[in-house]
Amino acid sequence: MSTSSVPLLRSVELRTFESSHSHATPPLMERAGRTAADFALRLVGDNPAPLLIFAGPGNNGGDAFVLARILNQAGRRVHIVFHGNAEKLPPDARRAYEICRSTNAEFFTEPPASHYSLVVDGLFGIGLARPLDGVYAAWIERINRFAGPVLALDVPSGLDADTGRVLGCAVRATHTISFIAAKPGLYTLDGPDHCGEIVIDALGLPLPDCAGALLSHADFAEFLVPRPRNSHKGSFGSLAVIGGACGMTGAALLAGRAALKLGAGRVFVGLLEPLAVDFLQPELMLRTPQEALEHASAAVMGPGLGQSAAALELLHRLASAEFPVLFDADALNLLAAHPVLAHRVARRAAPTLLTPHPAEAARLLATTVDKVQADRLAAALNLAQRFHAHVALKGCGTLLAYPDGRWRINTTGNPGLASAGTGDVLAGMTGALLAQGWPAHAALACAVHLHGAAADAQIAAGRGPVGLVAGELIDPARKLFNRWIAARA
């Protein structure tokens, strides 16, 4: 588990930062090219085959020209594919091109047929805003057919650095070396399928405080404290899980089981469909929703809730609750359908947490799933602001957004989480930490990170990703959570 935060910068922030260091010595392009060349040499090792470098018409191409020059000076054979007009290159990139032309590097306008030790993608960096087509799309197809390692400079070409969207087509790299700071698009939506192993190099520059970062241990470590010996169940709060309509009691029970095994002192599962006992977890106290809420120091509402009149009435009650409430699943759908109630939730004094998947987020924002996925970060920040809430927009690279404008991207987890009930387990885990007195931001951060890490542990043990089921996350999460606490003791 990562123990320090990796800053994330969006394109506009990165350009502002680069402008403030435009007169750095050595220049940023020289630093980036040198760093990439060192990394490329480590990748190829003693493979004597030449390196194939694709250079684009902008500053990413300039980085590629610097890299090619240094590799050539190091005695490596270099083939450079460049299709653009050198006269139209940005000034720094044109200078890098001219210097590279004075070396023994070989230039081509089309990729030559040969055997290569490494392919380097230096076509397009963070500035790409349109779908790729024509010759560049053909080159990307050629790169993606290469059987050996592919190194992308800064961002795989065709991938939106801010959103992780593929713009028509995108390079599938085995390695990405990203300069100055990490970019959000590397870690969410399609980014993880295109970046391979990611290395960040700050180029020796000190970064300012950033609103965004990769979710890490640092976001919640101070709350990982051992329990005092003089404890009792009342010391660790009471969680109410509200849901479980007819045919959907399993969702509420999964959330309750996860909460119990992540340390909530008591878990009351308020079921809309009465059930006498959970035979797999008899420690759960099954009640009516009203009875469950009488004991709550925190609540999770939504797993298996349905959208009945009874569910809506309960949502009205929780909209005014004076303790932390996590709204999930059908609780979110009800909020989307009842704007006046949503406005009440947004004005809650106690902490509010929302854990939507993209379709639920789209309903809350009165937009489409495609638009949410086109800019997941913007959608999460919008929800956090509208509802004054702590938000986890689930999906590949789950995005956390907080009311103060901070945001995080989680990097734990795998496709095994794409199965029914895993969101209910996440809700229960978060609720358990809320019941134990964790602040909302830390409870959500820890639960999301732990939820993904538990799935990763199951994959490592050979139980998935295909066929991994939600209930199998609970025991590994408990084991990891206790290990994290012990490491802090």
N, C-alpha and C positions, 0 to 999 in steps of 0.2 A: 504493500500500500504506500502511495506517495506521501511524503511527509512535508513537502513545501509546495507553495502555489506557483504554477507556471502562468505568467501573465498572458492574456489574450488581447490582441489589438485588432480592431476592424480597419478596413482600408483607409478610411478618412483619417483615423487617428494615426495610422502608420505614416501616411503621407505628411501629416503635420510634423511628426517626429523626425522624419527624414529631412524635411526642409530645414529644421532647426540644427541639423548636423551636416548640412550640404558642403561645408568647408572643412570637414574633418580630415585629418591626416593620419594614415593613408585614407583616400576616399572610400566611401562605403562600397562602391562597386568593386574596387580592388580588394577590399576585405572579404566581400562575399565570394568573389571568384577564388581567392586563395583558400578560404575555408572549404569551399566545395571541392577544390582540387585535392586538398589533403584527404578529404573524406573519400573521394573517388579512388585515390591511390590505395587506400585501405581496402576498398571493396574489390579491386581487381587483383591485389596481391601480386603474385609472380606470373599471372597470366600474360603471355607476350602479345596477344592479339590486340589490334588497334581499338581505340575508343571512338564511338560514333556520337557526335554532339550536334543536336538540333538547336539552332539559334534563331530566335524570333526577331521581329522588327522593333522591339522596344528595349527597355532597360533590362528585362530578363535575358534578352539576347546578349546585352552587354556583359552581364555576369557570366554567360556561357563563353564569350570570347576571352575574358580574363582567365577562366578555368582552362580553356583550350591552350592558351599561351603558356601557362604554368606547367601543364602536363607535357607539352612539347619540350619545354626547357628541362623537364625532368627526364627526358629521353624516351617519352612514350609517343607512339605513333597515333596521330589524331586526324580523324576525318570530320569536317564541319559541314553541316547542311544548312545553307542560308539562302533564302529565296527573295528576301526583301531588297529594297534600294538603299544602298549604304549611305547615299546622300541625305536620305530622310530619317536616318537614325537619330535619336536624341543625342545631344552633344557628348555626354560621357560614354554612351554606347558606341558612338561613331569613333571616338578616340580609341576605345578598347578594340574595335574592329581593325582599325588601321595598324595598331601595334601588332595584333595577332597576324595580320597579313604579312608582316615582315619576318615571321617565323617559318619553320618548315611544315606547319600544319597545312593539310590539304583541304581545299574548299570545293564544295559541290552544290549544285542547285537541286539535285534529287539524291535520295539515299542510295549509295552504291551497294551492289550485292557483295557481301563479304562476311567473314566471321568476326564478331566483335566480343571483346571482354566485358564491355559495359556500354549501355546507351544512356545518354544524358538528355533530359528534356529541359531545354532552356527557351521554349517557344513563347509562352505567355505567363506572366506573374499575376499580381493581385489586381491589375487594372482591367482585366478582361470583363466586358459587360454584355457581349453579344454571343449568340451561338456560333460555334466554329463550323465552317464548311469549306468547300474547295480544296486547295492544295494542303492546307493545314489539317483538315479533317482526314485526308488521305494519309498524311504523315503520322497522325495519331494512331490510325488503324495499323500502320506499319510498325510503329513502336510497340503497340499492344500485342503484336504477333511475335515479338522477340522473346526467345526462351530464357535468356539470361537476365542478370540484374538490370533494373532501370532506375536511374536516379533522377528525381524531379527537383529542380531548383526553385525553392520558395514555396510553390504550389503546383501540383500536377496541372498541366495545361488543359483548359476546358472546365476546370472546377472553380466555382465561385468561392473566393477566399473568405467571404463574409457569411455565406449561407450553406455551403456544401452542395449546392445544386450543380448538376452537370449541364453545361451550356452546349447542347447539341451532342458533343462527344467529349471524352476526357481520357487523358493518359492514366493507365493503371500502373503505378510505380511500385517497385518493391521497396524503395527507400525515398524519403523526402527530406531534404535539408532545408529548413525554413530559417530565414534571417531576421535578426533583431528581436522578434517576438513570435509566438505562435499565433496562428490565425484561426478564428472559430470554425471556418469551413472545413478545416482538416479533421475535425472531431465530431461533426454531426451530419445527419442526413446521409448523403452519398460519400462524404469525405473518407470515412474509415475503409471503404471498399476500394479507394483509389490511391491512398497515400502510402500504404505499406508501413514500414518502420519509420517513425518520425524522429528527427533530430533537430533540436532548436539551438541556434548559435546567435548570441546577442551581439556578435562582432565587436565585443569590448565596450559596448555602450551601456551606460546606466539607464534603466527604464524608469519613467515616472510612475506614480501610483496609478493603477488601472482599475476600472470598474469591473472588468471581466478577467476571469482566470479559470484554469482547469480546477475542478473540484478535487480537493485533497484532504488528507488527514488534518492539515492545519486549520481547516474550516470548522472543526468540531473537537479537536484534541483536548481542549481544556475541560471538557465535560466528561471525558473518559476517566472517571475516578472510581477507585474501589469502594465497595459498600462498607460502612462501619459495622463492626461486629454487633453492636447494640442496635439492631434493626428489627422491624416487623413489617407485615404486609402493608400496613397503613403508611409506612415510610415511602412507599413507591407508587402511590397514587391509585386511582380507580379510573379505568377507561370504559366508556360506553361505546359499543359498536352498534350502529343503528342500520338495519337493512333486513335482508332475508325474507323477501316476499315469497309467495307461493312459487315453487319450482326453482327458487334461487337461494335457498338457505345456505348452500355450500359456500357461496361467496362471503357471507357474514361470518361463517364458522372459520373459514381460512384466515380472515382478518383477525378474528379473536385468538386463534391458535398462535399466529405470528406475534401478536401483542403479548400473550402470556409468556412465550418463550424468549421474548426480548426484555422481560423484566418488569412489566406492569404488575403492581401488587395485587390488584383484582381486575378481572375483565368481565364486564356484564354485556352480554350479547342481546340486544333488544330486537327480537324477531317479529316481523309482521305476520309471519306464518308460525304459529306456536309449535314448539318442539320441546320434548321433556328433558332430553339430555343429549350431549354430544358424547357418544360412547368412545370415540377415539381420543377425546380430550375432556374428561368429566370434570376437570378443574374449572372449566368455563361455567359461568352462572347465566343460565338462559332465562330471560325475563321478557315481559312486554317492553316495547320501546319506552313507554312512560316510566316504568319501574327502573329500567336501566339508567335513565337520565337523572333519577333522584340521587344517585350515588356518584355521579361523574365529576372528576377533576379535569377531564378532557374527553373529547368525543370524536369518533370517526363516523361520518354519515355517508352512505351511498352504496356499499357492497351489496348487490342483490336487492336494492331498495325498490325498484319499480317506480312507476309514475302515477300511482293511484291517488285518490283524494286523501287517504290516510297518510301517504308519504308526504304529500304537500303540506298537510297540517303539521307534521313533525318538523318539516323544514322551516315553517313559520316560527316554531318554538326555538329551534336552534339558531335562527337568524339573530335572536336577541340574547343568546347564552353569554354568560359572563366568564366563560372558561374557553381555552383554545379548542377550535373545531376544525377538523380536516374534512373538506367536501370532496367526494369522489363519485365517479360513475353517474348513476341516475340522479344524485343530488345536484350534479352539475347540469344535467339536462333539464331538470326542473327550474334551476336558476335561469337558464337560457330562455325558457318558455315564459318566465314571469319576471319581467324587468323591474317591477316595483319591489319585489322580494330581493332581487339581485342588488338593488340600490340599498336596501336595508343591510344586507350582508356586507356591502362595501363600507358601511358606516359603523361596523362593529368596533367596540373598544378593545375587546379581547382578540388575541391573534387568530387570523384566518389563514388556512392553507388550502390550496387547490392543486389537485394532481390529475389534470386532464390528459387523455391521449389526443392526437391531432383532431379527430372528429368532434370530440367534446369541446376542445378549444375553439374550433370553427363555429360551433353553435353559440358559445358564449360571446364570440366576437361578431356574430352575424355575418360570417363570411364563408368561404369554402375551404375544404381540406387542402386543396392544391395551393391556395394562397397562404395558409398557415405553414405548410411545408416549404413553400418558396422562400420564407424568411422566418425560421423557427424562433430565432432570437427576438425579432421584433414582436412576434405574437406573444411570447412569454413575458416580455417587458410590458407590453400593452395590458395583459391580464393583471400583472402585479400592480400596475398603476390604477387601473379601473376599480379593482376590488380591494386595494390597499392590502394585498395578500402576498404570502410566500407561495410561489408557484413552481411546480415541477411539470414541465411539458415533456411527457414521456415519448420515447422513441429512440432511434439510434443516436447516441450522444444526447441523453436526457439533459434538458436545459433547465436550470434553476434561476429564477428571477425574484428579486426581493423588492419590497416597497421603496427602499432608499436608492434604487437604480443599480445596485450591484448585481452581477450575474455570474453563473458558473456553468461549465459543461462537464458532465460526468463521463469518465472513460472506462469505468468497469462495466461488465455485462457482456452478453453475447446473444446470438439469435435464439438460444434456448428460452429466453424470456418472452418470446413471441408465442405465448400459449395462454389459454384461459386461466384466470385466477391469479396471475403473477402480480397484477395491479392491486388486488385485494390484499395480498401478502405485504406489499409495500405500504399500503395504507395502515395496516395493523402494526407494522414495525414503527412507522412514524408516530402513530398514536401512542404506542407504549412509551416512547421517549418523551412525548408531551405530558403524559400522565405522571412521569417521574420528575417533572419540573424542568426539563430542558427548554431553552428558548426556541421559538419556532424555527428560526433560520438554521440553528445547529441540528435540531431534530430532523428536519427535512434533508439537510446535507448528509448527515450520518446515515440515515435510513436509505437514501438513494445510493450512496457509495457502497454501503454494506449489502444491499439487495443485489447489486451487480456483482460484487465480489463473491457472494455466496453462489451465484450462478457460475462464475468462473471456476470456483472450487469444484463444483459438480462436473464441469467439463474436464477439468484436470484429472478427476477420478474416473473418467470414462462414462459418466452418466449424462450424456447429451452431446451436442445440443438437440439432436432429434429425439423427441420423446420425453424431454425434461418436463416435469409437471410442477405446478406451483407449490404444492405441499412439500416437495423435496427441497425447497429453498430454506425452510424454517430452521431445521437443525444445523445445517452448515452456517447459517447466519448467527445463530446463538454461539456456536463454537468460535467463529471469528470475532464476534463482539467481545466475548470474554478474553480472548487472546489480546485484542487491542487494549483492553483495560489493564490486563496484567503487564503489558509492555510499558504502560505509563506509570505503574506503581513504583 
